[in-house]
C-alpha cells in the first residue's frame, strides 16, 4: 500500500494531462524532474518547469537559452498524445 504523497521516489514513465481553457487545448507532460506544457500546439504559449529547483512552478524556463534540448525532447514526448 502506498503511504503518503511522496511514496514513489522515481518515475519510470511520464504522466500526461490534457485540458481545454479559453477555447485553447492545453497538453502537458510531467517527468520526475520536468513539466512541459503547450497551449494550441505551442502557438498560444509553452511552459517548462524544473521541479527539482522550482517545485511551485514559479519560473517558466521554456524560452531560457540554457534549456532548448530539454524543450525539444519533452515536445517530442508530448507528441505521443493523439
mmCIF file as gemmi writes it, N, C-alpha and C atoms, coordinates in Angstrom:
data_model
loop_
_atom_site.group_PDB
_atom_site.id
_atom_site.type_symbol
_atom_site.label_atom_id
_atom_site.label_alt_id
_atom_site.label_comp_id
_atom_site.label_asym_id
_atom_site.label_entity_id
_atom_site.label_seq_id
_atom_site.pdbx_PDB_ins_code
_atom_site.Cartn_x
_atom_site.Cartn_y
_atom_site.Cartn_z
_atom_site.occupancy
_atom_site.B_iso_or_equiv
_atom_site.pdbx_formal_charge
_atom_site.auth_seq_id
_atom_site.auth_asym_id
_atom_site.pdbx_PDB_model_num
ATOM 1 N N . UNK Axp A 1 ? 0.834 -1.19 0 1 0 ? 1 A 1
ATOM 2 C CA . UNK Axp A 1 ? 0 0 0 1 0 ? 1 A 1
ATOM 3 C C . UNK Axp A 1 ? 0.876 1.25 0 1 0 ? 1 A 1
ATOM 4 N N . UNK Axp A 2 ? 0.513 2.237 -0.785 1 0 ? 2 A 1
ATOM 5 C CA . UNK Axp A 2 ? 1.257 3.489 -0.877 1 0 ? 2 A 1
ATOM 6 C C . UNK Axp A 2 ? 0.919 4.36 0.324 1 0 ? 2 A 1
ATOM 7 N N . UNK Axp A 3 ? 1.943 4.864 0.98 1 0 ? 3 A 1
ATOM 8 C CA . UNK Axp A 3 ? 1.769 5.708 2.153 1 0 ? 3 A 1
ATOM 9 C C . UNK Axp A 3 ? 2.226 7.132 1.84 1 0 ? 3 A 1
ATOM 10 N N . UNK Axp A 4 ? 1.343 8.072 1.78 1 0 ? 4 A 1
ATOM 11 C CA . UNK Axp A 4 ? 1.708 9.474 1.614 1 0 ? 4 A 1
ATOM 12 C C . UNK Axp A 4 ? 1.951 9.891 0.175 1 0 ? 4 A 1
ATOM 13 N N . UNK Axp A 5 ? 2.076 11.178 -0.017 1 0 ? 5 A 1
ATOM 14 C CA . UNK Axp A 5 ? 2.221 11.776 -1.333 1 0 ? 5 A 1
ATOM 15 C C . UNK Axp A 5 ? 3.571 11.444 -1.97 1 0 ? 5 A 1
ATOM 16 N N . UNK Axp A 6 ? 4.624 11.305 -1.176 1 0 ? 6 A 1
ATOM 17 C CA . UNK Axp A 6 ? 5.967 11.121 -1.716 1 0 ? 6 A 1
ATOM 18 C C . UNK Axp A 6 ? 6.437 9.665 -1.648 1 0 ? 6 A 1
ATOM 19 N N . UNK Axp A 7 ? 5.513 8.73 -1.718 1 0 ? 7 A 1
ATOM 20 C CA . UNK Axp A 7 ? 5.861 7.312 -1.619 1 0 ? 7 A 1
ATOM 21 C C . UNK Axp A 7 ? 6.694 6.844 -2.812 1 0 ? 7 A 1
ATOM 22 N N . UNK Axp A 8 ? 6.467 7.381 -3.995 1 0 ? 8 A 1
ATOM 23 C CA . UNK Axp A 8 ? 7.24 6.996 -5.177 1 0 ? 8 A 1
ATOM 24 C C . UNK Axp A 8 ? 8.41 7.963 -5.341 1 0 ? 8 A 1
ATOM 25 N N . UNK Axp A 9 ? 9.61 7.433 -5.38 1 0 ? 9 A 1
ATOM 26 C CA . UNK Axp A 9 ? 10.799 8.269 -5.48 1 0 ? 9 A 1
ATOM 27 C C . UNK Axp A 9 ? 11.275 8.453 -6.916 1 0 ? 9 A 1
ATOM 28 N N . UNK Axp A 10 ? 10.947 7.546 -7.798 1 0 ? 10 A 1
ATOM 29 C CA . UNK Axp A 10 ? 11.359 7.697 -9.192 1 0 ? 10 A 1
ATOM 30 C C . UNK Axp A 10 ? 10.181 7.37 -10.104 1 0 ? 10 A 1
ATOM 31 N N . UNK Axp A 11 ? 10.174 8.016 -11.262 1 0 ? 11 A 1
ATOM 32 C CA . UNK Axp A 11 ? 9.1 7.84 -12.23 1 0 ? 11 A 1
ATOM 33 C C . UNK Axp A 11 ? 9.641 7.065 -13.416 1 0 ? 11 A 1
ATOM 34 N N . UNK Axp A 12 ? 9.17 5.861 -13.655 1 0 ? 12 A 1
ATOM 35 C CA . UNK Axp A 12 ? 9.675 5.105 -14.804 1 0 ? 12 A 1
ATOM 36 C C . UNK Axp A 12 ? 9.059 5.542 -16.134 1 0 ? 12 A 1
ATOM 37 N N . UNK Axp A 13 ? 8.045 6.391 -16.097 1 0 ? 13 A 1
ATOM 38 C CA . UNK Axp A 13 ? 7.374 6.828 -17.318 1 0 ? 13 A 1
ATOM 39 C C . UNK Axp A 13 ? 6.754 8.204 -17.077 1 0 ? 13 A 1
ATOM 40 N N . UNK Axp A 14 ? 6.498 8.968 -18.131 1 0 ? 14 A 1
ATOM 41 C CA . UNK Axp A 14 ? 5.912 10.303 -17.96 1 0 ? 14 A 1
ATOM 42 C C . UNK Axp A 14 ? 4.408 10.233 -17.706 1 0 ? 14 A 1
ATOM 43 N N . UNK Axp A 15 ? 3.899 11.294 -17.11 1 0 ? 15 A 1
ATOM 44 C CA . UNK Axp A 15 ? 2.456 11.462 -16.922 1 0 ? 15 A 1
ATOM 45 C C . UNK Axp A 15 ? 1.991 12.553 -17.886 1 0 ? 15 A 1
ATOM 46 N N . UNK Axp A 16 ? 0.805 12.379 -18.443 1 0 ? 16 A 1
ATOM 47 C CA . UNK Axp A 16 ? 0.254 13.339 -19.401 1 0 ? 16 A 1
ATOM 48 C C . UNK Axp A 16 ? -1.031 13.95 -18.852 1 0 ? 16 A 1
ATOM 49 N N . UNK Axp A 17 ? -1.301 15.186 -19.249 1 0 ? 17 A 1
ATOM 50 C CA . UNK Axp A 17 ? -2.561 15.841 -18.912 1 0 ? 17 A 1
ATOM 51 C C . UNK Axp A 17 ? -3.023 16.652 -20.117 1 0 ? 17 A 1
ATOM 52 N N . UNK Axp A 18 ? -4.331 16.731 -20.288 1 0 ? 18 A 1
ATOM 53 C CA . UNK Axp A 18 ? -4.932 17.499 -21.379 1 0 ? 18 A 1
ATOM 54 C C . UNK Axp A 18 ? -6.08 18.303 -20.796 1 0 ? 18 A 1
ATOM 55 N N . UNK Axp A 19 ? -6.196 19.573 -21.197 1 0 ? 19 A 1
ATOM 56 C CA . UNK Axp A 19 ? -7.275 20.419 -20.708 1 0 ? 19 A 1
ATOM 57 C C . UNK Axp A 19 ? -7.685 21.42 -21.782 1 0 ? 19 A 1
ATOM 58 N N . UNK Axp A 20 ? -8.879 21.928 -21.664 1 0 ? 20 A 1
ATOM 59 C CA . UNK Axp A 20 ? -9.371 22.973 -22.56 1 0 ? 20 A 1
ATOM 60 C C . UNK Axp A 20 ? -9.619 24.218 -21.721 1 0 ? 20 A 1
ATOM 61 N N . UNK Axp A 21 ? -8.997 25.341 -22.105 1 0 ? 21 A 1
ATOM 62 C CA . UNK Axp A 21 ? -9.128 26.584 -21.358 1 0 ? 21 A 1
ATOM 63 C C . UNK Axp A 21 ? -9.216 27.727 -22.353 1 0 ? 21 A 1
ATOM 64 N N . UNK Axp A 22 ? -10.262 28.515 -22.259 1 0 ? 22 A 1
ATOM 65 C CA . UNK Axp A 22 ? -10.49 29.649 -23.163 1 0 ? 22 A 1
ATOM 66 C C . UNK Axp A 22 ? -10.37 29.214 -24.627 1 0 ? 22 A 1
ATOM 67 N N . UNK Axp A 23 ? -11.006 28.112 -24.949 1 0 ? 23 A 1
ATOM 68 C CA . UNK Axp A 23 ? -11.024 27.554 -26.3 1 0 ? 23 A 1
ATOM 69 C C . UNK Axp A 23 ? -9.647 27.167 -26.831 1 0 ? 23 A 1
ATOM 70 N N . UNK Axp A 24 ? -8.677 26.976 -25.958 1 0 ? 24 A 1
ATOM 71 C CA . UNK Axp A 24 ? -7.335 26.53 -26.349 1 0 ? 24 A 1
ATOM 72 C C . UNK Axp A 24 ? -7.08 25.172 -25.707 1 0 ? 24 A 1
ATOM 73 N N . UNK Axp A 25 ? -6.576 24.238 -26.492 1 0 ? 25 A 1
ATOM 74 C CA . UNK Axp A 25 ? -6.243 22.922 -25.987 1 0 ? 25 A 1
ATOM 75 C C . UNK Axp A 25 ? -4.86 22.967 -25.359 1 0 ? 25 A 1
ATOM 76 N N . UNK Axp A 26 ? -4.785 22.573 -24.111 1 0 ? 26 A 1
ATOM 77 C CA . UNK Axp A 26 ? -3.516 22.52 -23.396 1 0 ? 26 A 1
ATOM 78 C C . UNK Axp A 26 ? -3.11 21.078 -23.17 1 0 ? 26 A 1
ATOM 79 N N . UNK Axp A 27 ? -1.84 20.78 -23.431 1 0 ? 27 A 1
ATOM 80 C CA . UNK Axp A 27 ? -1.301 19.443 -23.21 1 0 ? 27 A 1
ATOM 81 C C . UNK Axp A 27 ? -0.021 19.588 -22.401 1 0 ? 27 A 1
ATOM 82 N N . UNK Axp A 28 ? 0.178 18.673 -21.447 1 0 ? 28 A 1
ATOM 83 C CA . UNK Axp A 28 ? 1.414 18.719 -20.681 1 0 ? 28 A 1
ATOM 84 C C . UNK Axp A 28 ? 1.937 17.323 -20.427 1 0 ? 28 A 1
ATOM 85 N N . UNK Axp A 29 ? 3.248 17.273 -20.228 1 0 ? 29 A 1
ATOM 86 C CA . UNK Axp A 29 ? 3.926 16.029 -19.868 1 0 ? 29 A 1
ATOM 87 C C . UNK Axp A 29 ? 4.757 16.325 -18.625 1 0 ? 29 A 1
ATOM 88 N N . UNK Axp A 30 ? 4.722 15.374 -17.688 1 0 ? 30 A 1
ATOM 89 C CA . UNK Axp A 30 ? 5.443 15.539 -16.42 1 0 ? 30 A 1
ATOM 90 C C . UNK Axp A 30 ? 6.357 14.344 -16.23 1 0 ? 30 A 1
ATOM 91 N N . UNK Axp A 31 ? 7.632 14.622 -16.038 1 0 ? 31 A 1
ATOM 92 C CA . UNK Axp A 31 ? 8.597 13.582 -15.688 1 0 ? 31 A 1
ATOM 93 C C . UNK Axp A 31 ? 8.988 13.803 -14.232 1 0 ? 31 A 1
ATOM 94 N N . UNK Axp A 32 ? 9.909 13.022 -13.746 1 0 ? 32 A 1
ATOM 95 C CA . UNK Axp A 32 ? 10.336 13.187 -12.356 1 0 ? 32 A 1
ATOM 96 C C . UNK Axp A 32 ? 10.897 14.585 -12.111 1 0 ? 32 A 1
ATOM 97 N N . UNK Axp A 33 ? 11.574 15.141 -13.095 1 0 ? 33 A 1
ATOM 98 C CA . UNK Axp A 33 ? 12.226 16.444 -12.932 1 0 ? 33 A 1
ATOM 99 C C . UNK Axp A 33 ? 11.474 17.594 -13.595 1 0 ? 33 A 1
ATOM 100 N N . UNK Axp A 34 ? 10.902 17.365 -14.757 1 0 ? 34 A 1
ATOM 101 C CA . UNK Axp A 34 ? 10.369 18.447 -15.587 1 0 ? 34 A 1
ATOM 102 C C . UNK Axp A 34 ? 8.858 18.361 -15.783 1 0 ? 34 A 1
ATOM 103 N N . UNK Axp A 35 ? 8.251 19.523 -16.019 1 0 ? 35 A 1
ATOM 104 C CA . UNK Axp A 35 ? 6.899 19.591 -16.575 1 0 ? 35 A 1
ATOM 105 C C . UNK Axp A 35 ? 6.968 20.535 -17.754 1 0 ? 35 A 1
ATOM 106 N N . UNK Axp A 36 ? 6.476 20.064 -18.887 1 0 ? 36 A 1
ATOM 107 C CA . UNK Axp A 36 ? 6.422 20.871 -20.106 1 0 ? 36 A 1
ATOM 108 C C . UNK Axp A 36 ? 4.975 20.906 -20.571 1 0 ? 36 A 1
ATOM 109 N N . UNK Axp A 37 ? 4.497 22.089 -20.908 1 0 ? 37 A 1
ATOM 110 C CA . UNK Axp A 37 ? 3.113 22.242 -21.365 1 0 ? 37 A 1
ATOM 111 C C . UNK Axp A 37 ? 3.071 23.178 -22.562 1 0 ? 37 A 1
ATOM 112 N N . UNK Axp A 38 ? 2.111 22.909 -23.435 1 0 ? 38 A 1
ATOM 113 C CA . UNK Axp A 38 ? 1.872 23.758 -24.605 1 0 ? 38 A 1
ATOM 114 C C . UNK Axp A 38 ? 0.383 24.063 -24.699 1 0 ? 38 A 1
ATOM 115 N N . UNK Axp A 39 ? 0.078 25.24 -25.181 1 0 ? 39 A 1
ATOM 116 C CA . UNK Axp A 39 ? -1.296 25.634 -25.478 1 0 ? 39 A 1
ATOM 117 C C . UNK Axp A 39 ? -1.415 25.783 -26.976 1 0 ? 39 A 1
ATOM 118 N N . UNK Axp A 40 ? -2.432 25.152 -27.556 1 0 ? 40 A 1
ATOM 119 C CA . UNK Axp A 40 ? -2.676 25.215 -29.001 1 0 ? 40 A 1
ATOM 120 C C . UNK Axp A 40 ? -1.423 24.818 -29.781 1 0 ? 40 A 1
ATOM 121 N N . UNK Axp A 41 ? -0.856 23.661 -29.409 1 0 ? 41 A 1
ATOM 122 C CA . UNK Axp A 41 ? 0.366 23.131 -30.044 1 0 ? 41 A 1
ATOM 123 C C . UNK Axp A 41 ? 1.527 24.116 -30.008 1 0 ? 41 A 1
ATOM 124 N N . UNK Axp A 42 ? 1.606 24.908 -28.97 1 0 ? 42 A 1
ATOM 125 C CA . UNK Axp A 42 ? 2.696 25.863 -28.798 1 0 ? 42 A 1
ATOM 126 C C . UNK Axp A 42 ? 2.433 27.227 -29.396 1 0 ? 42 A 1
ATOM 127 N N . UNK Axp A 43 ? 1.381 27.358 -30.214 1 0 ? 43 A 1
ATOM 128 C CA . UNK Axp A 43 ? 1.087 28.65 -30.851 1 0 ? 43 A 1
ATOM 129 C C . UNK Axp A 43 ? 0.598 29.692 -29.841 1 0 ? 43 A 1
ATOM 130 N N . UNK Axp A 44 ? -0.013 29.222 -28.749 1 0 ? 44 A 1
ATOM 131 C CA . UNK Axp A 44 ? -0.531 30.136 -27.73 1 0 ? 44 A 1
ATOM 132 C C . UNK Axp A 44 ? 0.341 30.134 -26.474 1 0 ? 44 A 1
ATOM 133 N N . UNK Axp A 45 ? 1.528 29.544 -26.566 1 0 ? 45 A 1
ATOM 134 C CA . UNK Axp A 45 ? 2.454 29.58 -25.447 1 0 ? 45 A 1
ATOM 135 C C . UNK Axp A 45 ? 2.913 28.205 -25.005 1 0 ? 45 A 1
ATOM 136 N N . UNK Axp A 46 ? 4.013 28.221 -24.269 1 0 ? 46 A 1
ATOM 137 C CA . UNK Axp A 46 ? 4.589 26.988 -23.725 1 0 ? 46 A 1
ATOM 138 C C . UNK Axp A 46 ? 5.164 27.293 -22.35 1 0 ? 46 A 1
ATOM 139 N N . UNK Axp A 47 ? 5.285 26.229 -21.552 1 0 ? 47 A 1
ATOM 140 C CA . UNK Axp A 47 ? 5.84 26.376 -20.209 1 0 ? 47 A 1
ATOM 141 C C . UNK Axp A 47 ? 6.767 25.193 -19.935 1 0 ? 47 A 1
ATOM 142 N N . UNK Axp A 48 ? 7.889 25.472 -19.29 1 0 ? 48 A 1
ATOM 143 C CA . UNK Axp A 48 ? 8.808 24.437 -18.84 1 0 ? 48 A 1
ATOM 144 C C . UNK Axp A 48 ? 9.192 24.76 -17.408 1 0 ? 48 A 1
ATOM 145 N N . UNK Axp A 49 ? 9.013 23.779 -16.518 1 0 ? 49 A 1
ATOM 146 C CA . UNK Axp A 49 ? 9.35 23.975 -15.113 1 0 ? 49 A 1
ATOM 147 C C . UNK Axp A 49 ? 10.268 22.865 -14.639 1 0 ? 49 A 1
ATOM 148 N N . UNK Axp A 50 ? 11.268 23.236 -13.864 1 0 ? 50 A 1
ATOM 149 C CA . UNK Axp A 50 ? 12.224 22.306 -13.267 1 0 ? 50 A 1
ATOM 150 C C . UNK Axp A 50 ? 11.779 22.035 -11.834 1 0 ? 50 A 1
ATOM 151 N N . UNK Axp A 51 ? 11.15 20.903 -11.612 1 0 ? 51 A 1
ATOM 152 C CA . UNK Axp A 51 ? 10.608 20.604 -10.284 1 0 ? 51 A 1
ATOM 153 C C . UNK Axp A 51 ? 11.679 20.305 -9.253 1 0 ? 51 A 1
ATOM 154 N N . UNK Axp A 52 ? 12.899 20.041 -9.667 1 0 ? 52 A 1
ATOM 155 C CA . UNK Axp A 52 ? 13.991 19.85 -8.701 1 0 ? 52 A 1
ATOM 156 C C . UNK Axp A 52 ? 14.347 21.154 -8.011 1 0 ? 52 A 1
ATOM 157 N N . UNK Axp A 53 ? 14.281 22.253 -8.766 1 0 ? 53 A 1
ATOM 158 C CA . UNK Axp A 53 ? 14.665 23.565 -8.239 1 0 ? 53 A 1
ATOM 159 C C . UNK Axp A 53 ? 13.498 24.525 -8.065 1 0 ? 53 A 1
ATOM 160 N N . UNK Axp A 54 ? 12.349 24.203 -8.65 1 0 ? 54 A 1
ATOM 161 C CA . UNK Axp A 54 ? 11.191 25.109 -8.636 1 0 ? 54 A 1
ATOM 162 C C . UNK Axp A 54 ? 9.899 24.291 -8.507 1 0 ? 54 A 1
ATOM 163 N N . UNK Axp A 55 ? 9.681 23.645 -7.366 1 0 ? 55 A 1
ATOM 164 C CA . UNK Axp A 55 ? 8.5 22.78 -7.23 1 0 ? 55 A 1
ATOM 165 C C . UNK Axp A 55 ? 7.169 23.52 -7.28 1 0 ? 55 A 1
ATOM 166 N N . UNK Axp A 56 ? 7.185 24.832 -7.07 1 0 ? 56 A 1
ATOM 167 C CA . UNK Axp A 56 ? 5.957 25.622 -7.118 1 0 ? 56 A 1
ATOM 168 C C . UNK Axp A 56 ? 5.678 26.183 -8.513 1 0 ? 56 A 1
ATOM 169 N N . UNK Axp A 57 ? 6.535 25.874 -9.474 1 0 ? 57 A 1
ATOM 170 C CA . UNK Axp A 57 ? 6.382 26.324 -10.869 1 0 ? 57 A 1
ATOM 171 C C . UNK Axp A 57 ? 6.266 27.845 -10.968 1 0 ? 57 A 1
ATOM 172 N N . UNK Axp A 58 ? 7.233 28.536 -10.401 1 0 ? 58 A 1
ATOM 173 C CA . UNK Axp A 58 ? 7.228 29.991 -10.421 1 0 ? 58 A 1
ATOM 174 C C . UNK Axp A 58 ? 8.037 30.59 -11.566 1 0 ? 58 A 1
ATOM 175 N N . UNK Axp A 59 ? 8.979 29.818 -12.139 1 0 ? 59 A 1
ATOM 176 C CA . UNK Axp A 59 ? 9.822 30.343 -13.215 1 0 ? 59 A 1
ATOM 177 C C . UNK Axp A 59 ? 9.674 29.485 -14.466 1 0 ? 59 A 1
ATOM 178 N N . UNK Axp A 60 ? 9.113 30.092 -15.5 1 0 ? 60 A 1
ATOM 179 C CA . UNK Axp A 60 ? 8.939 29.414 -16.784 1 0 ? 60 A 1
ATOM 180 C C . UNK Axp A 60 ? 10.268 29.433 -17.539 1 0 ? 60 A 1
ATOM 181 N N . UNK Axp A 61 ? 10.795 28.246 -17.817 1 0 ? 61 A 1
ATOM 182 C CA . UNK Axp A 61 ? 12.091 28.118 -18.49 1 0 ? 61 A 1
ATOM 183 C C . UNK Axp A 61 ? 11.965 27.791 -19.977 1 0 ? 61 A 1
ATOM 184 N N . UNK Axp A 62 ? 10.768 27.841 -20.527 1 0 ? 62 A 1
ATOM 185 C CA . UNK Axp A 62 ? 10.58 27.408 -21.92 1 0 ? 62 A 1
ATOM 186 C C . UNK Axp A 62 ? 11.367 28.228 -22.926 1 0 ? 62 A 1
ATOM 187 N N . UNK Axp A 63 ? 11.62 29.479 -22.653 1 0 ? 63 A 1
ATOM 188 C CA . UNK Axp A 63 ? 12.406 30.303 -23.582 1 0 ? 63 A 1
ATOM 189 C C . UNK Axp A 63 ? 13.81 30.586 -23.056 1 0 ? 63 A 1
ATOM 190 N N . UNK Axp A 64 ? 14.198 29.921 -21.987 1 0 ? 64 A 1
ATOM 191 C CA . UNK Axp A 64 ? 15.537 30.075 -21.427 1 0 ? 64 A 1
ATOM 192 C C . UNK Axp A 64 ? 16.553 29.464 -22.394 1 0 ? 64 A 1
ATOM 193 N N . UNK Axp A 65 ? 17.588 30.202 -22.774 1 0 ? 65 A 1
ATOM 194 C CA . UNK Axp A 65 ? 18.545 29.694 -23.764 1 0 ? 65 A 1
ATOM 195 C C . UNK Axp A 65 ? 19.378 28.502 -23.277 1 0 ? 65 A 1
ATOM 196 N N . UNK Axp A 66 ? 19.295 28.162 -21.996 1 0 ? 66 A 1
ATOM 197 C CA . UNK Axp A 66 ? 20.057 27.015 -21.492 1 0 ? 66 A 1
ATOM 198 C C . UNK Axp A 66 ? 19.265 25.708 -21.543 1 0 ? 66 A 1
ATOM 199 N N . UNK Axp A 67 ? 18.006 25.743 -22.003 1 0 ? 67 A 1
ATOM 200 C CA . UNK Axp A 67 ? 17.165 24.542 -21.993 1 0 ? 67 A 1
ATOM 201 C C . UNK Axp A 67 ? 16.54 24.154 -23.339 1 0 ? 67 A 1
ATOM 202 N N . UNK Axp A 68 ? 17.129 24.497 -24.482 1 0 ? 68 A 1
ATOM 203 C CA . UNK Axp A 68 ? 16.468 24.129 -25.749 1 0 ? 68 A 1
ATOM 204 C C . UNK Axp A 68 ? 16.393 22.613 -25.976 1 0 ? 68 A 1
ATOM 205 N N . UNK Axp A 69 ? 17.393 21.864 -25.526 1 0 ? 69 A 1
ATOM 206 C CA . UNK Axp A 69 ? 17.37 20.408 -25.712 1 0 ? 69 A 1
ATOM 207 C C . UNK Axp A 69 ? 16.267 19.766 -24.865 1 0 ? 69 A 1
ATOM 208 N N . UNK Axp A 70 ? 16.061 20.285 -23.664 1 0 ? 70 A 1
ATOM 209 C CA . UNK Axp A 70 ? 15.002 19.775 -22.797 1 0 ? 70 A 1
ATOM 210 C C . UNK Axp A 70 ? 13.645 20.041 -23.41 1 0 ? 70 A 1
ATOM 211 N N . UNK Axp A 71 ? 13.445 21.261 -23.907 1 0 ? 71 A 1
ATOM 212 C CA . UNK Axp A 71 ? 12.178 21.607 -24.56 1 0 ? 71 A 1
ATOM 213 C C . UNK Axp A 71 ? 11.941 20.696 -25.761 1 0 ? 71 A 1
ATOM 214 N N . UNK Axp A 72 ? 12.951 20.514 -26.589 1 0 ? 72 A 1
ATOM 215 C CA . UNK Axp A 72 ? 12.805 19.678 -27.786 1 0 ? 72 A 1
ATOM 216 C C . UNK Axp A 72 ? 12.46 18.236 -27.411 1 0 ? 72 A 1
ATOM 217 N N . UNK Axp A 73 ? 13.149 17.694 -26.421 1 0 ? 73 A 1
ATOM 218 C CA . UNK Axp A 73 ? 12.906 16.304 -26.017 1 0 ? 73 A 1
ATOM 219 C C . UNK Axp A 73 ? 11.505 16.123 -25.447 1 0 ? 73 A 1
ATOM 220 N N . UNK Axp A 74 ? 11.07 17.05 -24.585 1 0 ? 74 A 1
ATOM 221 C CA . UNK Axp A 74 ? 9.741 16.923 -23.984 1 0 ? 74 A 1
ATOM 222 C C . UNK Axp A 74 ? 8.639 17.214 -24.999 1 0 ? 74 A 1
ATOM 223 N N . UNK Axp A 75 ? 8.916 18.08 -25.946 1 0 ? 75 A 1
ATOM 224 C CA . UNK Axp A 75 ? 7.951 18.333 -27.027 1 0 ? 75 A 1
ATOM 225 C C . UNK Axp A 75 ? 7.722 17.044 -27.83 1 0 ? 75 A 1
ATOM 226 N N . UNK Axp A 76 ? 8.782 16.296 -28.078 1 0 ? 76 A 1
ATOM 227 C CA . UNK Axp A 76 ? 8.651 15.024 -28.793 1 0 ? 76 A 1
ATOM 228 C C . UNK Axp A 76 ? 7.86 14.014 -27.968 1 0 ? 76 A 1
ATOM 229 N N . UNK Axp A 77 ? 8.075 13.984 -26.667 1 0 ? 77 A 1
ATOM 230 C CA . UNK Axp A 77 ? 7.317 13.086 -25.803 1 0 ? 77 A 1
ATOM 231 C C . UNK Axp A 77 ? 5.836 13.486 -25.825 1 0 ? 77 A 1
ATOM 232 N N . UNK Axp A 78 ? 5.592 14.78 -25.78 1 0 ? 78 A 1
ATOM 233 C CA . UNK Axp A 78 ? 4.214 15.289 -25.771 1 0 ? 78 A 1
ATOM 234 C C . UNK Axp A 78 ? 3.475 14.927 -27.066 1 0 ? 78 A 1
ATOM 235 N N . UNK Axp A 79 ? 4.199 14.807 -28.155 1 0 ? 79 A 1
ATOM 236 C CA . UNK Axp A 79 ? 3.585 14.463 -29.438 1 0 ? 79 A 1
ATOM 237 C C . UNK Axp A 79 ? 3.08 13.028 -29.485 1 0 ? 79 A 1
ATOM 238 N N . UNK Axp A 80 ? 3.346 12.244 -28.452 1 0 ? 80 A 1
ATOM 239 C CA . UNK Axp A 80 ? 2.805 10.888 -28.368 1 0 ? 80 A 1
ATOM 240 C C . UNK Axp A 80 ? 1.3 10.906 -28.109 1 0 ? 80 A 1
ATOM 241 N N . UNK Axp A 81 ? 0.809 12.025 -27.587 1 0 ? 81 A 1
ATOM 242 C CA . UNK Axp A 81 ? -0.63 12.146 -27.354 1 0 ? 81 A 1
ATOM 243 C C . UNK Axp A 81 ? -1.372 12.269 -28.684 1 0 ? 81 A 1
ATOM 244 N N . UNK Axp A 82 ? -2.54 11.661 -28.784 1 0 ? 82 A 1
ATOM 245 C CA . UNK Axp A 82 ? -3.309 11.794 -30.044 1 0 ? 82 A 1
ATOM 246 C C . UNK Axp A 82 ? -3.852 13.2 -30.248 1 0 ? 82 A 1
